[in-house]
Amino acid sequence: MNVICRNDITLDDIKALICCTKKKVRFMLIFLFAVFLAFLIFCIATGNTAGNIVYLTAGLIWCTAVYLFVFIINPSIVYKSMKKRLSGETSVNYVLKEKHMTAETALEKKKKRYSDMFHIYETEDYFFFYFKRNEAYILKKSGIENGSPDEITDAVLKQAPAKFTGGAQK
């Protein structure tokens, strides 16, 4: 197997990465917001408006602020930081082999075995390769020039099935 891919990373790609890995956070924030809102409505309806309204309103504001930061503000910060670190060059070239992959940016070239990666996610449009907990490479399936996404999925499932999430688990 020799899959070759070239991607230019955009803000939308960073957002996709964050949304993919933060689904539980999104659910928790929406759930907490709904609970705070339900209690706030209950307190107003029953006339129990002492200090409860202040705490419940603060909870609603907190949930909204955290949601906005994690899913709207933070992706922009990450993208700008990445562009600055890479001197504006946001393209990444990948070569994926049977047991490892190589990712090359303007500044560095990294080779990593699938079995040594922290985690690998596959979505409909992307593969997200986490070299470490806080270091991920975004591979857009549309950027594959030689090979197919199925070849990548098969190789990862052979080498690191416990670290793979998504795709057609075979």
N, C-alpha and C positions, 0 to 999 in steps of 0.2 A: 504494500500500500504506500502510495506517495501522493497525498492530497496537498495541493498548493492553494493558498488563499491570500488575498490582499484586501485589507479594509481601511477605509478612512473613518475614524471614529468621530461621531457627532454627539451633540447634546442628547438627542433622542436615544442613542445607543446607551449612554450613561443612565438615562431614566429607565430604560428597559432592564438594565442590570440591577438597579436599585429596587425596582418594582418586583423583579423575579425573586430576589433574595429576602425581601421584607414583607412578604404576604402575611405572615403571622402578626407583624407589627401593625400593618394596616387594619387587619381584622380586630386586633385588640383595641386600637384607638377608636375605631367606629363603634365597637361594642361599648366601650367606656362612655363615649359621647352619648350614645342612646340611653344608657343607664342614668347618667347625670341629667339628661333632658327629661326622662320619665319621672325621676324624683323631683325635679324642679316643677314640673307640671302638677305633680301630686301635692307638693307643698303649697303651691298657689291655690289649687282647687280646695284644699282642706283648711286654708287660712293659716297654716303653720309657716309664717313668713319671717320668723325671727332671724337667727344667724344662718339658718339652712340655705337660704337663697344666696347669700354671699359665698358660701362654700361651694354650692352647686354651680353657680355662675363661674367661679374661679376654676372649677374642674372642667367646665365646657371650654373656657378660654385656653386652659392648659392643653387639652386634647387637640384643639384647633391649631394652636401654635406648634405643637410637636409634629402634627401631621403636615403642616405647611413646610416646616423645616426639613423633615426627612424626605418628603416626596417632591417638593418644588424648589426650595432654596438650595439644599445640599447638592443635588445633581449639577446645578449651575456652578457651584463652588468647586466641585470635583473636576468638572470639565475645564474650567478656566485654569485650575492648578495644573492639570495634565498638559494643556496647551502651552502654558508658560514653561513647565519643566522640559517639554520636548521642543522648545523654541518654535512653536507654531506648527510643527510637522506632526500631524496626528495619524499618519498611516502606519499600519502594522502589517508585516508580511509573515505568513505562517507556512510552515512545512510540517505536515503531520505524517508520522510513520506508524508502523504497527505497534510499537511500544512507547513512543515518546513524541513530543512535539517541540518545535522551535518557534519562538516568537521574536521578531526583530523589529525594533523601532529605530528612530534616528539616533538614539543614544546608546542603545544596548541590544544585545542578542542573548536570549535565554533559552536554554534547553531543559526540558523537564519530562521525566517519565510519568505516565498517567497514574501509575501506582503510588507515586510520591506526592501527588497533588493533594491539596486540602479537600477540594470538592469540584465536581463538574456538573453543570446544569445544561439541559437542552430545552429550548422552547421551539415554537414553530419557526421563528426567524433567526435564532441565535444559538451559539454554544458559548457558555461562560466558563472559562478555565481559571479556577482559583489556585494559583501557585502557592499562596499563603492565605491566611484568614482575611487579610486586608489588601491583597494584591491579586487582581483578576485581569484576565485578558478576554476581550470581547471578539468573538469570531462570528461575523455575519454570514449566514448561509448563502446569501446573494453574492458574496465576494469570492466564492469558491471558483477557481479557474480550472483546476484539474482534479477530478475525483468527484465524490458525492458525499452529502451529509450522512447517508447510511453507512458508508465506509468508516467514517469517524465514530459513529455510534457503535458499530460492531467492534472496532478496535478498543474503544474505551470499556465496553462491556466485558471484553476478554481480559483486559489488564487490570481493571479497577471497578468491578461491578458494585461494590459497596459504596463507592464515592460518587456514583452517577445518579442523577435525578432527572427524570423527563424522558421524552422520546418514547419509542415503542420498546418497552422492556421485553427482551426476548428470553 
